[in-house]
Amino acid sequence: MSIASHGRILKDYFGIVPKQDQIVIALAGNPNVGKSTVFNALTGLKQHTGNWPGKTVDNAQGSFTHRNNSFLLVDLPGTYSLLAHTVEEEVARDFICFGHPDVTVVVLDATSLERNLNLALQIMEITAKVVVGVNLIDEAEKKKITIDFPGLEKELGVPVVPMAARLDIGLKELKEKIFLVASGKIKPKPLQISYSEEVENAVQSLLPYIEQLGISKLLNPRWVALRLLDGDEKFIAKITSHLKYQNYPTILREAEVAI
């Protein structure tokens, strides 16, 4: 995708207009994990809010600089999932898929790590350019919760930053990890979830048909295959509207026959 076409998608579909050479960062997380605190701590007064185009959902954007680079931080709606059962989930999913942020930061609550990891794993199925920020480590400490952060980073395959954003702990490290992933100096290799043998066989059957769409550089074919198995035709239709592919109905029918 060219820079010009990417810019049009960001503007037309998401109402986001980065400045020249500005690095676009998506900020995702469950509700009540301190995501807004992270957003405010990073962007300060350099932010503005509105609505996502065509939605009654808040759209907050802000900027910060690090290593002489400018970053545009887009605060996605708080959501527990990207399966698009709500408008918030739809907005978050569509921006990560079609807005092609340079990095997606997933904020987790250190006191509810297992529950929060569901969203992180879903995002890691879409994009490898992920940084996980484990927030509220001060609250976890009060509750005698101990987290093996190096072990978690190794298991997930993406950078993990322990943070207490309201205490300004970990924010410098978070900005550095964002920069390193955005610049390609760190190349995350996210954990790939393995499903049942039946699902994995179906995914393998679908991949050749998805390759015909020519979207491998834009969307993770495996993730698209999983959405086809979900029967999420509304999402597949968005490939047409966002990426201008017109042949998805034919390939979808062929894929349905294949499985």
Backbone torsions as a table, in degrees:
resi	resn	phi	psi	omega
1	MET	NA	132.2	-179.3
2	SER	-73.8	160.6	177.1
3	ILE	-60.2	-40.0	-178.3
4	ALA	-64.1	-46.3	-178.9
5	SER	-67.9	-36.6	176.4
6	HIS	-61.8	-42.2	179.0
7	GLY	-61.8	-38.5	178.9
8	ARG	-66.4	-41.2	178.4
9	ILE	-62.0	-45.5	179.5
10	LEU	-60.1	-42.3	-177.4
11	LYS	-74.9	-50.7	-172.2
12	ASP	-71.7	-40.5	-175.0
13	TYR	-94.8	-26.2	-172.7
14	PHE	-123.2	-5.4	178.5
15	GLY	65.8	30.4	-176.7
16	ILE	-118.0	127.2	-178.2
17	VAL	-126.6	90.6	178.6
18	PRO	-66.2	150.7	171.9
19	LYS	-72.7	164.7	-179.2
20	GLN	-57.8	131.5	178.6
21	ASP	68.5	10.1	179.0
22	GLN	-77.4	136.9	-178.4
23	ILE	-89.8	126.9	-174.9
24	VAL	-95.5	125.5	-177.4
25	ILE	-120.9	128.4	173.4
26	ALA	-93.4	138.1	178.9
27	LEU	-116.1	112.9	-174.7
28	ALA	-120.7	160.7	177.1
29	GLY	167.5	162.4	173.5
30	ASN	-65.7	160.4	170.0
31	PRO	-60.0	147.3	172.6
32	ASN	65.8	33.4	175.0
33	VAL	-106.4	3.5	-177.8
34	GLY	86.9	20.3	-178.5
35	LYS	-62.9	-41.8	178.8
36	SER	-64.3	-34.6	176.8
37	THR	-64.4	-41.5	176.4
38	VAL	-62.8	-46.1	179.8
39	PHE	-58.4	-49.5	-178.1
40	ASN	-66.3	-37.5	-179.3
41	ALA	-66.9	-35.3	-178.6
42	LEU	-79.1	-37.9	-171.5
43	THR	-100.2	-20.2	179.9
44	GLY	58.5	-127.3	-179.3
45	LEU	-88.7	-4.0	-176.6
46	LYS	-88.3	65.0	-177.5
47	GLN	-150.4	159.4	172.9
48	HIS	-149.0	158.0	-177.1
49	THR	-125.9	158.5	176.4
50	GLY	-166.7	-150.4	174.9
51	ASN	-118.8	151.4	170.7
52	TRP	-65.7	139.6	-177.8
53	PRO	-52.0	125.2	177.6
54	GLY	77.0	5.7	-177.6
55	LYS	-126.2	154.2	174.0
56	THR	-99.2	42.0	-178.7
57	VAL	-117.8	133.2	-177.5
58	ASP	-61.4	142.5	176.3
59	ASN	-124.4	109.1	179.7
60	ALA	-109.0	131.1	178.6
61	GLN	-131.2	145.0	177.7
62	GLY	-153.6	168.0	-177.3
63	SER	-129.7	155.9	172.7
64	PHE	-151.8	164.8	178.9
65	THR	-120.4	149.9	177.0
66	HIS	-157.1	130.1	-177.9
67	ARG	52.0	42.0	178.2
68	ASN	63.8	19.4	174.2
69	ASN	-111.6	144.4	177.9
70	SER	-98.5	134.3	-178.8
71	PHE	-120.9	134.3	172.8
72	LEU	-103.1	116.5	-176.9
73	LEU	-99.9	121.8	-179.0
74	VAL	-108.6	115.2	-176.6
75	ASP	-85.5	107.4	-179.5
76	LEU	-77.8	155.2	177.6
77	PRO	-58.3	141.5	176.1
78	GLY	-64.7	131.4	-175.9
79	THR	-153.0	152.3	179.2
80	TYR	-91.4	-13.7	-172.8
81	SER	-154.7	166.0	174.4
82	LEU	-115.6	20.4	-177.9
83	LEU	-83.0	3.6	168.3
84	ALA	61.4	48.3	171.3
85	HIS	-89.2	-15.0	178.8
86	THR	-128.4	164.8	179.5
87	VAL	-64.8	-34.0	178.4
88	GLU	-63.7	-43.8	178.3
89	GLU	-64.2	-39.2	180.0
90	GLU	-63.9	-45.1	-179.9
91	VAL	-62.2	-47.4	-178.4
92	ALA	-62.9	-46.8	180.0
93	ARG	-61.8	-46.9	-175.9
94	ASP	-64.5	-37.2	-180.0
95	PHE	-68.3	-42.5	179.4
96	ILE	-64.9	-38.8	-178.5
97	CYS	-75.1	-52.1	-168.2
98	PHE	-104.3	-19.4	175.6
99	GLY	-79.9	-17.1	178.4
100	HIS	47.0	58.4	175.5
101	PRO	-60.0	149.5	-180.0
102	ASP	-67.2	-31.7	175.7
103	VAL	-147.4	143.7	170.3
104	THR	-112.8	121.5	176.4
105	VAL	-96.3	125.7	178.2
106	VAL	-109.0	117.7	-179.4
107	VAL	-92.7	125.7	179.4
108	LEU	-115.3	155.6	176.0
109	ASP	-93.7	118.9	-177.1
110	ALA	-62.4	-21.0	-179.5
111	THR	-88.4	-10.0	-180.0
112	SER	-136.9	49.0	-169.3
113	LEU	-63.3	-43.7	-176.3
114	GLU	-61.0	-44.8	-179.8
115	ARG	-65.7	-41.8	-176.9
116	ASN	-69.4	-27.8	-176.2
117	LEU	-64.4	-20.8	178.9
118	ASN	-56.7	-47.2	-179.8
119	LEU	-66.4	-42.2	179.9
120	ALA	-59.2	-43.7	-178.9
121	LEU	-66.4	-36.7	177.0
122	GLN	-64.4	-42.4	179.5
123	ILE	-66.6	-38.0	179.7
124	MET	-67.4	-18.9	173.6
125	GLU	-75.7	-23.0	-178.8
126	ILE	-88.7	-45.2	-173.8
127	THR	-139.7	146.4	176.4
128	ALA	-86.5	-17.6	-174.4
129	LYS	-83.5	72.8	-173.5
130	VAL	-125.2	138.9	168.7
131	VAL	-123.1	129.4	179.0
132	VAL	-100.1	124.6	174.5
133	GLY	-107.4	112.9	179.7
134	VAL	-90.9	102.1	-174.0
135	ASN	-90.9	169.1	177.1
136	LEU	64.4	35.6	178.4
137	ILE	-66.6	-23.1	176.4
138	ASP	-67.7	-38.5	177.4
139	GLU	-69.6	-37.3	177.9
140	ALA	-62.4	-40.1	179.7
141	GLU	-63.3	-39.6	178.7
142	LYS	-62.7	-31.8	-178.6
143	LYS	-92.3	10.8	178.5
144	LYS	61.9	31.9	178.0
145	ILE	-93.6	125.4	179.5
146	THR	-111.5	131.9	-178.9
147	ILE	-120.8	130.3	176.1
148	ASP	-85.0	88.3	-174.6
149	PHE	-65.7	-43.4	175.1
150	PRO	-59.8	-40.4	178.7
151	GLY	-65.5	-39.9	178.6
152	LEU	-64.6	-42.5	178.8
153	GLU	-62.5	-42.2	179.3
154	LYS	-64.6	-40.6	-177.7
155	GLU	-68.7	-42.0	-177.4
156	LEU	-78.6	-29.4	-179.5
157	GLY	80.6	14.0	178.0
158	VAL	-133.8	158.3	178.5
159	PRO	-60.4	137.7	178.0
160	VAL	-123.9	127.8	-177.0
161	VAL	-120.2	116.9	172.7
162	PRO	-73.0	136.3	-174.0
163	MET	-144.8	155.1	162.4
164	ALA	-136.2	86.6	-168.5
165	ALA	-59.0	-37.5	-177.6
166	ARG	-69.7	-17.0	176.9
167	LEU	-103.8	7.8	-179.7
168	ASP	61.9	32.7	177.9
169	ILE	-100.0	125.0	175.0
170	GLY	89.3	-5.5	-175.9
171	LEU	-70.0	-38.4	177.0
172	LYS	-63.4	-42.5	178.8
173	GLU	-64.4	-37.7	178.5
174	LEU	-62.9	-46.1	179.5
175	LYS	-61.8	-38.3	180.0
176	GLU	-66.2	-42.5	179.3
177	LYS	-66.1	-38.5	176.6
178	ILE	-59.3	-47.1	179.9
179	PHE	-60.7	-44.8	-176.4
180	LEU	-66.1	-36.7	177.2
181	VAL	-72.8	-43.9	-178.8
182	ALA	-62.7	-35.4	-178.1
183	SER	-83.7	-7.7	-179.4
184	GLY	84.0	4.6	178.8
185	LYS	-74.4	-23.9	167.7
186	ILE	-117.4	129.2	179.0
187	LYS	-116.9	93.9	-177.7
188	PRO	-61.3	149.1	175.2
189	LYS	-126.8	82.6	-172.6
190	PRO	-60.4	147.0	173.3
191	LEU	-56.2	131.4	176.7
192	GLN	-101.6	121.1	179.6
193	ILE	-71.8	131.7	175.5
194	SER	-98.3	131.7	-179.9
195	TYR	-102.9	-171.1	-179.2
196	SER	-63.6	160.9	-179.7
197	GLU	-57.9	-38.5	-179.9
198	GLU	-62.3	-45.0	180.0
199	VAL	-66.9	-44.1	-179.2
200	GLU	-62.4	-38.8	177.2
201	ASN	-65.0	-39.7	178.6
202	ALA	-65.4	-40.3	177.3
203	VAL	-59.6	-46.5	-179.9
204	GLN	-62.4	-33.9	177.8
205	SER	-68.8	-32.1	-176.7
206	LEU	-80.9	-29.5	-172.0
207	LEU	-55.0	-42.1	179.2
208	PRO	-60.4	-35.2	179.5
209	TYR	-71.2	-37.8	178.7
210	ILE	-67.4	-35.9	177.7
211	GLU	-60.1	-30.0	179.0
212	GLN	-64.2	-22.9	178.8
213	LEU	-72.0	-18.6	179.4
214	GLY	69.4	31.8	-175.0
215	ILE	-109.9	11.0	-173.2
216	SER	-58.8	-30.7	179.6
217	LYS	-80.9	-9.2	-175.5
218	LEU	-111.8	-35.3	179.7
219	LEU	-135.0	148.5	178.3
220	ASN	-71.3	113.4	-176.6
221	PRO	-56.7	-37.4	179.5
222	ARG	-61.8	-41.1	-179.6
223	TRP	-66.8	-40.5	176.9
224	VAL	-61.7	-40.5	178.0
225	ALA	-60.0	-42.4	179.1
226	LEU	-63.8	-36.0	178.6
227	ARG	-71.1	-34.0	174.5
228	LEU	-62.5	-40.6	178.5
229	LEU	-65.6	-29.3	175.7
230	ASP	-70.5	-17.7	-174.7
231	GLY	75.8	27.0	-176.8
232	ASP	-84.8	74.4	-177.1
233	GLU	-68.2	-28.0	178.0
234	LYS	-61.4	-41.6	178.8
235	PHE	-68.5	-44.0	179.8
236	ILE	-59.7	-37.4	177.4
237	ALA	-61.0	-29.4	-179.7
238	LYS	-70.1	-21.4	173.5
239	ILE	-59.3	-37.6	178.0
240	THR	-65.8	-49.3	-174.6
241	SER	-70.3	-35.7	-177.5
242	HIS	-86.6	-39.6	-171.7
243	LEU	-111.8	2.1	173.0
244	LYS	66.2	31.3	174.8
245	TYR	-94.2	124.6	-174.3
246	GLN	-100.9	-10.6	-172.8
247	ASN	-98.5	12.2	-176.4
248	TYR	-65.0	-32.9	-179.0
249	PRO	-62.1	-41.5	179.7
250	THR	-64.1	-46.1	-179.0
251	ILE	-67.8	-33.9	176.7
252	LEU	-62.4	-43.6	178.9
253	ARG	-64.2	-41.1	178.1
254	GLU	-63.6	-39.0	179.9
255	ALA	-65.9	-39.2	179.4
256	GLU	-62.2	-37.4	177.7
257	VAL	-66.3	-37.3	-176.5
258	ALA	-64.9	-28.6	-177.6
259	ILE	-106.9	NA	NA
